[in-house]
Amino acid sequence: MGDQPPYLRIAADIRQRVTDGDLRPGDRVPSTRQIARQWGVALATATKALTALRLEGVVEARPRVGTVVAGTEAVDAPPPARRTAEPELTRARVVRAAMEIADAEGLAALSMRGVAARLGVAAMSPYRYVGSKDELVALMADAAYAEVPPPDASPGGWRARVEAGARALWEVCRRHPWVAQIGPLSRPLVLPHLMAHGEGMLAALEGSGLDARTRFDIHLLIYTHVQGLAVNLEREVQAQAATGLTEDEWMDGQEAAMRAILTSGRYPALTRTLTAFEGGYDLDLDALFHFGLTPLLDGIALIVDAPAPRA
């Protein structure tokens, strides 16, 4: 085995851990970043190892979870036959493979070499269809926004349409958490399908009686409400990939520090609030998004009903 490529040695080691029962169905296997650190290899090599295991059926990628053991029935399956020629590539396949990596491991784990490894092609092959990683990320984002079309211009008033538009944007981020990490508000993404969502939002506000600047400000405010919460979806993916700990496991590790804070007497309001929860506080970003959207729309309604002159 000494003359095997590094990715095959890594795959064999993980496969053995599954065979031995150290990793069971549903357990997370090391992420690409953890493999890179543990074995001292590049991220592309780590991706190639996980891809080999995925092709064998040993593991599977689950969005917002990572790569997990798929089951024991495929562990002893022989590795796939060596390809004599690269499979046919298209731009769509390159973009989809990149999205799968970002969904499972986070945007930071994405590389052009990693995409090539996942597709089982030469490292430079994706460049025939995508000029750079930045271009690839833009194509990924546009494809993500295309999956959830903006609401149509159905009757129901501006509020119903704006709310539906906000929920559509949230659904995009829920499916692909990394979307919220791309592009600051000051450098907007010029993507056709994102523009379609903006078009729907602005069209909903056109009948509100507000001036163009106020309508555009409201559109951006709704967008930032979605993005501001959604960035935490991707950060959790990154944190799990870096630490190997789930959110609950990490919180368990903070219990002693939090107890010290609450018993110090220095934070009485915080202590009264946190100790008032029955069974503790479970952060639910979906619930927080919907909770914040309602008063946001209530405030916008006040502007629509009684527009005030802008300074």
Secondary structure by P-SEA (a helix, b strand, c coil): cccccaaaaaaaaaaaaaaacccccccccccaaaaaaaccccaaaaaaaaaaaaaaccccccccccccccccccccccccccccccccccaaaaaaaaaaaaaccccccccaaaaaaaacccccccccccccaaaaaaaaaaaaaaaccccccccccaaaaaaaaaaaaaaaaaaccccccccccccccccaaaaaaaaaaaaaaccccccaaaaaaaaaaaaaaaaaaaaaaaaaaaaaaaccccaaaaaaaaaaaaaaaaaccccaaaaaaaaaccccbbbbaaaaaaaaaaaaaaaaaaaaacccccc
